[in-house]
């Protein structure tokens, strides 16, 4: 029998024959016309006009030819992008900017993730008034979860598993809860980062102690569990987004992503378009595939795409060698230390019979060679924390985890199960040099607790995915960076801080890293801005966050990239690092509505059925109109010149933008900074004046470059200022 797979079927709603009085009946009849036995897994109404079903490849092909069918897309599996931050972002000083008003507690942040551990203090509802009347969500019961577990803080909890179960079989409820309960930790962490309540005395084993609070700690939270042990299936993600729109969330946070198909084939982009039309801002993680170029997820212009930076807090650990040299690293180890004594040091590659022994993978170390010793393991392939389990299981006393060239100097702290320190490439190489040259190498590991005030900070995390945008080079992505390294937030009670089955420790809070952590920071900050400006569109809120972001430190030095040690670029940090206090009062915004995005699709030369798959409507581009991607009113500028055209002279590309006044009356003057004189940037007009709120003024930017291509990208900024506000846009110019 031919194998069946899940497909998502997009229908042209307007083509429903008159013989049907309900779309669901029409969908069902279309499905039955190709397969008697097939059943609909989900019927969608907001994000897609259509349904999900199991079909053979042949059935899917014949369904594609039926009337009213726009597309039949195979299911994709997406992956998760796996306390100090409110202070670091200046939110402690901003009581007057973000009033403790009812407006803030009317904002509801929806989080699509692995669910929630509702007993955590981050979801306590002390001091919260009644749930807003507009809220239509529910608290679904299931394994280890009752509908009574929601409250005035955690206002909704749902789960979506049909896509997962249809492909991989029924959920094994001894391993994971068929309910909104979070058995993984990721969802509890992201939800509490975005909008967790204030929790005093939070820490992980005493590390990062203080008050934990979500970015919008007065907002409400609704969780939609769409991710399971086998991943996040896009039929489930779409169903979660579909429900969240019905439930009336204000912000949607998705710390997950996958392959980057064109927008009309990408479920997250499709769902986000429908959410945007309903006034919901959608914030997504950029991905953890940096520092490679073109490594982004979630690149659609109606999504806010968030990269990751560090904060000014570290967890130092020190490796002291028998030759007197000391190297600093990081660790969150909290058990008995090595009693401050030198122990024999061995390289894992020399204590194994397999060629990849240096990586400390399961079952690769020889116990006689590591017993009672500190083992140096190289980073890569298996999880960092798993290497510690492997060393401990073989009888090792401690571990030095050394970065390889792939990670350079980026250090990520982990709650290791044995005394261990992670060190950068330079330190790792120096320790190996000592190991290989000394006949009796020894070492000790010391732990330095929590240090704050680390400078420079932020720096762009090496793992944070980078541009340029692989689908539309003229749209700069990521949009912004936010804290994503060593972030403390709530955790599940089902697994330990390492997430490994062998880890029997249980914690209220955990410290983890990823663009999965930076995304909910921006989701929560968007909720804060929404609370102050409930009438603003998602594009206006994103514009405010982007145009007020910073790209220099207080000493005026440029933001650095940990991957290179050099200044980061807009392809790494987008508009810069988020600055929520400034974002509430941006002066001007770049607004975008659904019609603007439809014109953008015309500029991409989308067919009517591709547009219908994405925007759920009949829309035909006007053949007499000239559409340009450079006219989308985006708050940043990515300019892509053709590589060498072979002719003398120059190329000019023109961009048009419209500013909307959201502040007092004033006159704004433009300044252009570009370090490269070969590219001319001309803005017309150079001043714009506003007399009233919501007044709009347009301008154009001409970028002119010699037709011979430059070998390097060129970066700059376009800034409008009335001396009270600076409305700043990054410029990234490349040749392709």
VOVEX-942101 format. One record per residue (C-alpha): residue in one letter; x, y, z. Coordinates in steps of 0.05 Angstrom, whole numbers, plus 5000, padded with zeros to 4 digits. Example, Ala and Ser with C-alpha at 12.3 -4.5 7.8 and 13.67 -1.06 7.14 Angstrom:
<sites>
A524649105156S527349795143
</sites>
This chain:
<sites>
X500050005000X502750684982X505251095041X500851675064X503552345086X500252975116X498753535067X495954235079X490854405026X489455135010X482555274979X479955874940X474056034986X470556464934X470155874885X465555444930X459855174887X452855404905X450854684921X454654734987X452255165044X458455075087X465855095070X467354485113X462554065071X465854315007X472854145035X470453455054X467353314986X473753544951X477753074995X472952484984X473352584908X480552334910X480351874971X474451515003X478351355066X481952025078X479652445137X480953175152X485853255210X484454005219X479854495185X482755205186X478755845182X483356435199X490356275177X488455865116X482155735079X482954985076X484754365116X490153855133X489453115112X493352465102X494152285029X498551864984X502952244935X498152034878X491952274916X495452944931X497153024857X490052884835X487153354889X491653904861X487653874795X480853944828X477054604820X477955104877X484654804900X490255314905X495854874931X497154204964X503454275007X506953705044X507653775119X514254065145X517153955215X519854575250X524854585308X525254995372X530755525371X533655315430X532757615710X538158055693X534958295629X529658785654X535259175689X539859115629X534259395584X532959975631X525959745650X527259855724X527660605712X521360655671X515560615719X512661265691X513361045619X509760385628X504260545678X501759985722X495060115689X489359675668X491459795596X497659365608X493758795639X488958805580X494658575534X494957825522X501357485496X500356815460X506256345461X506655755412X511655265443X512154635486X506654845535X507055095606X508554865678X502755245709X504955165782X511055615772X510856275810X511856645744X504456485729X501556695797X495857195789X496257595854X494058305841X490958165773X483858395759X478658005720X480657715652X478958225596X472058135566X475058095496X478557445513X475456825480X480756305498X480255675540X484055235588X483954525559X484753925605X488753305589X494452875618X496853195684X493053835668X486254075690X482354685665X482754955736X490255075727X489155725689X487956365728X487857115717X495157105694X495356465653X488756595617X489056035565X492455375552X491154925492X494754355457X495054125384X497553425371X493553145313X498853295260X504252985304X500152365322X497652255250X504952195228X508351865288X502651495321X499151615387X502852005441X506251565493X503251885555X508551565599X513652005563X509852645548X503352965570X497652985519X495553665547X498354365552X503354135606X510554275589X515053655597X520853995561X521954665595X522755095533X515455345532X515455525607X521955905596X519456295536X512656455566X515656705632X520857115594X515457475554X510557605610X512157225674X509957535740X514957835789X518557275829X523257485885X529157045904X529656705836X536056355817X539055715788X543055375843X544656075870X547056325802X543756965774X539957085839X535057655843X527957825822X525657465759X520457825717X517757775647X518558365601X511058535605X509958245674X503058575680X500658265615X496857605611X499556955580X496156435536X499955815515X498955385453X502854735456X504854555385X511654235397X512653515419X518453015427X518452915351X518653655335X513554195316X509053965258X506554535215X499354275212X499354355289X502855035286X497555285237X492055015282X495155365342X495656035305X488555945278X485855865349X490156425378X487056905328X480056675348X481956735422X483957465411X491257485431X494958155420X501957885408X504257205383X511056935402X514156345364X521156125384X521455605328X523055555254X525255085200X526955085127X525755735091X521055605032X518056184995X513056575037X506856265005X509355565025X511655745095X506355585148X509056085199X509156635146X502056445124X499356435196X503057085213X499857445153X492857275180X494857495250X497758155224X491158305189X487658235256X492558715289X496758175323X504358285323X508157635309X515157575337X519556995315X526656755330X531756855274X534856165285X541255895316X545055745251X550056325256X555156575244X553956315173X551056815124X544156695095X542356265156X535756595177X528956295191X522456705191X524357225139X517457475118X516758235124X510358185165X514257785219X518758125270X525157715265X529557705327X536957545334X540857455399X545957845439X549257765507X547758145570X552558445622X552457825666X557157235666X558456595705X566056535706X569855895719X577455835717X581955275692X588655285728X594154865697X600154525729X604854995691X602055595729X597755855672X590356035684X584656075634X577756345645X571356015620X564155945644X560055445683X553555365722X556054755760X553254755831X555454105866X561653935907X567854255878X574453895866X576954115935X581854595903X586954085885X590753925822X588353295787X591252915727X588853205661X587452775600X585152915528X578852525511X581752355442X587451985478X582651615525X578351295471X578650755417X574451135366X576551665318X571652175345X573552025417X575452755428X567852925426X566052515488X560152165457X556251615492X560450995506X566851255474X571351365535X575750815566X574350835642X581450615662X584251215625X579651745654X578151505726X579452065776X581952535722X579753185690X577953035617X578553545561X572853445511X571953825445X565354175431X561053925373X555953405350X552753195416X549953655470X554954025514X551753755577X551553045550X559153055546X559353165621X554852565633X559452135589X565652355629X562152245695X559551555674X566651345656X569251555725X572152235706X572652755762X571653375719X571353655649X574254215608X569754345548X573854665492X570955065435X573254895365X573755375306X566155305294X564655665359X570856105367X570556505432X563056435445X561756155514X555055875536X554255685609X551055015627X548754685692X553754105686X553053475727X560353455746X565554015758X566454295688X568454945653X567255145581X573055525549X573955885482X578155665423X584456035443X584355775515X582555075491X588355055443X593055295498X590654755547X591654225492X598654485477X600354385551X596953705552X600953445493X607753725516X607753565591X608852835611X604552915674X599353455659X594953685717X589354195726X584154455774X577454795761X574955375804X568055695802X566956445806X559456505817X555657075784X559057715758X555158315731X557558945695X561258545642X563558985585X562859035527X555558835527X551558675488X555558315435X552057925379X551957175396X555856745347X549956255342X545056805323X542856695250X545257215199X542757555136X542457725080X535157515069X535456905024X528357004997X527957764987X534958084991X531658774991X528458655059X533758695114X533358135165X534058015224X530058625247X533158695315X537158345369X535258235442X538157855502X538957115485X545156855522X544856555592X537656775606X534356595672X526856425668X521755905692X522855165679X518854515678X518454045737X518853445691X526353465674X532753745703X536354375680X540253985627X533953675598X537452995598X533652385623X539452215670X539052895705X535052785769X535653505794X529353945792X529354705789X524255275789X528555685742X533655515689X538955895650X539055745576X541156075511X538556155439X534656615394X528856235428X530456675488X531157335451X524557255414X520157275476X523957885502X521558255440X514557945445X514058215516X516858895497X511858935439X506358795491X509059375533X508859845473X501859585455X499559735527X501760455520X499360525447X493560035438X491660355372X498360225338X498859695283X503859125287X508259485236X508160125277X510259755340X515859395303X518060055271X518360385340X522659805367X527259835305X528260585295X530060685369X534860085373X542160235387X548460015349X553860335393X555960265465X555660835515X562960985498X560761065424X564460445402X560760005351X556959375375X561458775369X560358075340X563157525385X564257085323X569457565294X571358025351X569958595302X564059075295X557558725277X553658935215X546259015199X546358305171X548058085243X544158565286X538858865239X536859545265X540959425328X539559225400X532559355427X531659955474X524559915501X524660575540X525960965475X521160535435X515060815471X516461505443X519561415374X517062075344X515661775275X513861075251X514060705185X507060395180X505059825134X498159525122X495658895087X494759245020X502159455022X504158735032X499658514974X503259024929X509758734955X507358044931X505858334863X512958604861X515457894875X511257684814X506857214854X501256884815X494057004836X493756304867X500256414905X497457064933X490956714950X494756164987X498156685030X492857235037X486456825029X483157274978X482557394904X487557934887X490058064817X496058514807X494659114762X498558984698X498859734683X502259884750X509659824764X510659464829X517359494866X519959124927X523659764945X517060114957X514959685017X515060185075X520259795115X524160145172X530859905143X534359905075X537559295043X540259474974X542258924927X546159144865X547258654808X554358394807X558958654752X554658874693X560858954651X558959654628X562060304651X557960814689X553660684749X547260364775X541860734814X536460404856X530860824885X527060684949X520761054973X518561115045X512961455084X513661715155X507661775203X508062265260X506261955327X509362505370X508763265376X509063745317X516163845292X521063895235X525663295222X532263355185X535762765153X543062565162X546262005121X552461645145X556161185098X563561025108X564360845034X564861424986X563860984924X556360914940X552361564937X546061604980X541362184965X535062315006X529662774979X526963205012X532163305067X527163595117X519963415132X515263805178X509263545216X503763955248X499163415274X498762705299X498262135246X500362625191X504362265136X510262515095X513962135040X521162145018X525661774968X532661504974X537061404913X542960924920X548161004865X554060534858X559260414803X557159834758X563559464774X561759074836X564959194903X567958584936X565358785004X558658985032X557559715050X553759925112X550960595134X545060945168X539461425150X537061825210X531462335217X531762785278X527763365308X533063405363X528363055412X527562405373X532362025328X528861575278X534461125254X534660625196X540460155179X542960115108X546159475080X548859485009X551258854974X552758604905X549757944881
</sites>
